[in-house]
Amino acid sequence: MKLKTLFLLINLAKRGAIGREIMVTLRELAKELNVSPQTVLRWLDELEELGYVSRKYSKRGTSVQIKDEGMKLLETLYEELSSALYRGIIIGEVVSGIGEGAYYVQQYAPLIREYLGFDPYPGTLNVKVIFPKTIFDALCNARPIIIPGFVKDGRTFGDVRAYRVRIDGIEGAIVIPSRTIHPPKIAEIIAPVNLRKTLNLKDGDRIRIEAL
């Protein structure tokens, strides 16, 4: 089966053709897949011949349903892609923060030492995630270390989830406060050293982060 034919099967799944029949038109499918209606018809013929979909025709149009074999194929594809893509690898670009990292790292420093086993440099390296979509996608299979919150001078500091990571041989952690202003595309990283200086990084540099 050609890769583009597989895209049609995925499109049908997104439309809700798993476990039920849905009405489709060649024109709509062709527009979404950026091909001609004749090409869509040929792909549908192939999917039906392979036993992945069934079709019915009526005065209203064409109804399509993904069959058991098609669902098994999609499930296998999902499992293979998940194991290949979500392996705790993050590709991102170094960006500047808003300047609050040093303050918060200093407040949590004793707990970071206790729970993560290192004295953190007073600051964070901020990375804009390019791959996968968010840091949560990359860390979905990783187990966080929960750094408990505390109260200091009448101010409450919430729990922090920490995920051990490695960058160019330097071990540190991605930290995600329970209350954060950063979007899920930004990873805040702490380490025993100044990562920018140690790795000679500047804004826009691309780095590879490996979850441990």
C-alpha positions as a printed NumPy array, in Angstrom:
array([[  0.   ,   0.   ,   0.   ],
       [  1.312,   3.42 ,  -0.953],
       [  1.961,   6.02 ,   1.716],
       [ -0.58 ,   8.437,   0.238],
       [ -3.235,   5.734,   0.365],
       [ -2.494,   5.399,   4.062],
       [ -3.128,   9.134,   4.459],
       [ -6.627,   8.531,   3.099],
       [ -7.223,   5.81 ,   5.689],
       [ -6.058,   8.16 ,   8.433],
       [ -8.308,  10.895,   7.078],
       [-11.298,   8.563,   7.199],
       [-10.451,   7.652,  10.794],
       [-10.313,  11.342,  11.735],
       [-13.715,  11.803,  10.137],
       [-15.152,   9.133,  12.428],
       [-15.273,   6.081,  10.16 ],
       [-14.132,   3.749,  12.951],
       [-17.079,   1.66 ,  14.173],
       [-19.638,   3.384,  11.987],
       [-20.413,   4.346,   8.426],
       [-19.867,   7.942,   7.353],
       [-20.967,   9.746,   4.222],
       [-18.128,  11.05 ,   2.053],
       [-17.736,  12.833,  -1.255],
       [-14.744,  12.485,  -3.529],
       [-14.58 ,  16.247,  -3.89 ],
       [-14.245,  16.869,  -0.127],
       [-11.633,  14.16 ,   0.309],
       [ -9.708,  15.367,  -2.728],
       [ -9.626,  18.912,  -1.386],
       [ -8.344,  17.819,   2.02 ],
       [ -5.698,  15.529,   0.535],
       [ -4.751,  17.955,  -2.247],
       [ -5.304,  15.445,  -5.046],
       [ -7.884,  14.915,  -7.76 ],
       [-11.227,  13.154,  -7.135],
       [-10.102,  10.463,  -9.572],
       [ -7.043,   9.809,  -7.399],
       [ -9.2  ,   9.529,  -4.265],
       [-11.441,   7.047,  -6.049],
       [ -8.411,   4.956,  -6.984],
       [ -7.156,   5.017,  -3.387],
       [-10.568,   4.   ,  -2.068],
       [-10.596,   1.107,  -4.53 ],
       [ -7.198,   0.006,  -3.208],
       [ -8.27 ,   0.243,   0.449],
       [-11.378,  -1.785,  -0.297],
       [ -9.441,  -4.437,  -2.226],
       [ -7.042,  -4.787,   0.716],
       [ -9.967,  -5.288,   3.092],
       [ -9.335,  -2.12 ,   5.08 ],
       [-12.629,  -0.355,   4.302],
       [-16.11 ,  -1.183,   3.086],
       [-18.288,   1.021,   0.892],
       [-21.998,   1.314,   0.266],
       [-23.73 ,   3.361,  -2.379],
       [-27.132,   5.018,  -2.136],
       [-29.047,   7.952,  -3.537],
       [-27.512,  10.094,  -0.805],
       [-23.965,   9.245,  -1.849],
       [-21.188,   6.959,  -0.693],
       [-20.782,   5.68 ,   2.851],
       [-17.456,   4.308,   4.086],
       [-16.492,   2.365,   7.191],
       [-13.066,   1.203,   8.329],
       [-13.09 ,  -2.573,   8.803],
       [-11.287,  -4.62 ,  11.473],
       [ -8.177,  -5.041,   9.316],
       [ -8.005,  -1.309,   8.792],
       [ -8.327,  -0.659,  12.522],
       [ -5.548,  -3.163,  13.229],
       [ -3.316,  -1.393,  10.72 ],
       [ -3.971,   2.002,  12.31 ],
       [ -3.34 ,   0.596,  15.79 ],
       [ -0.031,  -0.951,  14.682],
       [  0.963,   2.301,  13.007],
       [  0.167,   4.253,  16.164],
       [  2.216,   1.902,  18.342],
       [  5.195,   1.983,  15.987],
       [  5.123,   5.76 ,  15.638],
       [  4.755,   6.251,  19.388],
       [  7.754,   4.037,  20.13 ],
       [  9.797,   5.824,  17.47 ],
       [  8.823,   9.426,  18.199],
       [  7.988,   9.641,  21.892],
       [ 11.255,   8.322,  23.278],
       [ 11.925,  11.26 ,  25.543],
       [ 13.898,  13.151,  22.91 ],
       [ 13.319,  16.882,  22.575],
       [ 14.73 ,  19.055,  19.814],
       [ 14.505,  22.733,  20.562],
       [ 15.943,  26.206,  20.182],
       [ 17.488,  28.229,  22.975],
       [ 15.454,  31.317,  23.859],
       [ 15.695,  34.028,  26.487],
       [ 13.54 ,  33.84 ,  29.593],
       [ 11.863,  36.646,  31.485],
       [ 14.554,  36.814,  34.157],
       [ 12.711,  35.135,  37.037],
       [ 14.433,  31.756,  36.818],
       [ 17.324,  32.64 ,  39.095],
       [ 15.022,  33.759,  41.924],
       [ 12.916,  30.613,  41.891],
       [ 15.881,  28.264,  41.546],
       [ 17.428,  29.864,  44.614],
       [ 14.21 ,  29.386,  46.598],
       [ 13.998,  25.699,  45.666],
       [ 17.76 ,  25.034,  45.803],
       [ 17.76 ,  23.036,  49.085],
       [ 14.945,  20.817,  47.82 ],
       [ 16.577,  20.417,  44.425],
       [ 19.699,  19.221,  46.192],
       [ 17.631,  16.803,  48.289],
       [ 15.438,  15.381,  45.52 ],
       [ 17.683,  15.639,  42.468],
       [ 21.093,  15.302,  44.049],
       [ 22.839,  18.413,  42.745],
       [ 23.31 ,  22.058,  43.611],
       [ 21.607,  24.012,  40.835],
       [ 23.126,  26.941,  39.029],
       [ 20.9  ,  29.942,  39.928],
       [ 19.116,  30.225,  36.633],
       [ 17.37 ,  28.197,  33.95 ],
       [ 18.014,  27.458,  30.307],
       [ 14.845,  28.093,  28.348],
       [ 14.266,  26.028,  25.228],
       [ 11.487,  26.399,  22.676],
       [ 10.362,  22.91 ,  21.694],
       [ 10.485,  22.135,  17.976],
       [  9.951,  18.39 ,  18.244],
       [  7.702,  16.824,  19.397],
       [  4.731,  19.157,  19.615],
       [  5.073,  19.958,  23.335],
       [  7.253,  18.973,  26.271],
       [  4.36 ,  16.865,  27.558],
       [  4.417,  14.755,  24.395],
       [  8.124,  14.128,  24.868],
       [  7.834,  13.328,  28.569],
       [  4.617,  11.291,  28.463],
       [  6.471,   8.073,  29.288],
       [  8.867,   9.613,  31.816],
       [  8.203,   9.533,  35.544],
       [  8.498,  12.918,  37.266],
       [ 10.172,  13.574,  40.568],
       [  7.836,  15.717,  42.65 ],
       [  9.591,  18.517,  44.504],
       [  7.122,  19.518,  47.231],
       [  5.938,  23.046,  47.721],
       [  6.507,  25.116,  50.839],
       [  5.724,  28.424,  52.476],
       [  8.46 ,  30.996,  52.994],
       [  8.071,  34.485,  54.467],
       [  4.319,  34.206,  54.043],
       [  4.584,  33.282,  50.378],
       [  3.456,  29.942,  48.997],
       [  5.682,  28.088,  46.533],
       [  3.876,  25.238,  44.81 ],
       [  4.951,  21.72 ,  43.879],
       [  7.337,  21.292,  40.967],
       [  7.557,  18.301,  38.638],
       [ 11.14 ,  17.551,  37.641],
       [ 12.217,  15.248,  34.802],
       [ 15.847,  14.186,  34.648],
       [ 17.464,  15.021,  31.306],
       [ 20.862,  15.096,  29.639],
       [ 22.251,  17.722,  27.251],
       [ 25.631,  17.046,  25.646],
       [ 26.666,  14.85 ,  28.542],
       [ 25.492,  17.284,  31.237],
       [ 22.724,  15.987,  33.465],
       [ 20.038,  18.286,  34.749],
       [ 16.267,  18.435,  34.848],
       [ 13.292,  19.974,  33.11 ],
       [ 11.208,  21.639,  35.804],
       [  7.483,  22.307,  35.463],
       [  5.988,  24.347,  38.324],
       [  2.392,  23.656,  39.299],
       [  1.761,  27.299,  38.453],
       [  3.657,  28.497,  35.419],
       [  3.29 ,  31.27 ,  32.874],
       [  5.229,  29.371,  30.246],
       [  3.346,  27.648,  27.418],
       [  3.895,  23.889,  26.872],
       [  6.273,  24.756,  24.026],
       [  8.849,  26.1  ,  26.498],
       [ 11.098,  23.81 ,  28.545],
       [ 12.859,  25.251,  31.604],
       [ 16.034,  23.353,  32.415],
       [ 18.14 ,  23.45 ,  35.56 ],
       [ 21.613,  21.96 ,  35.936],
       [ 24.649,  22.08 ,  38.223],
       [ 26.337,  24.472,  35.751],
       [ 25.484,  27.472,  33.63 ],
       [ 24.392,  25.596,  30.52 ],
       [ 24.623,  28.634,  28.264],
       [ 28.255,  29.274,  29.126],
       [ 29.359,  25.661,  29.504],
       [ 27.907,  24.63 ,  26.126],
       [ 28.542,  28.026,  24.484],
       [ 24.88 ,  28.488,  23.631],
       [ 23.105,  31.561,  22.342],
       [ 19.515,  32.329,  21.398],
       [ 18.482,  30.429,  18.29 ],
       [ 20.944,  27.556,  18.79 ],
       [ 19.368,  24.145,  18.318],
       [ 19.956,  21.502,  20.994],
       [ 18.983,  17.908,  21.665],
       [ 17.59 ,  16.994,  25.084],
       [ 17.357,  13.389,  26.232],
       [ 15.061,  12.351,  29.062],
       [ 16.661,   9.873,  31.49 ]])
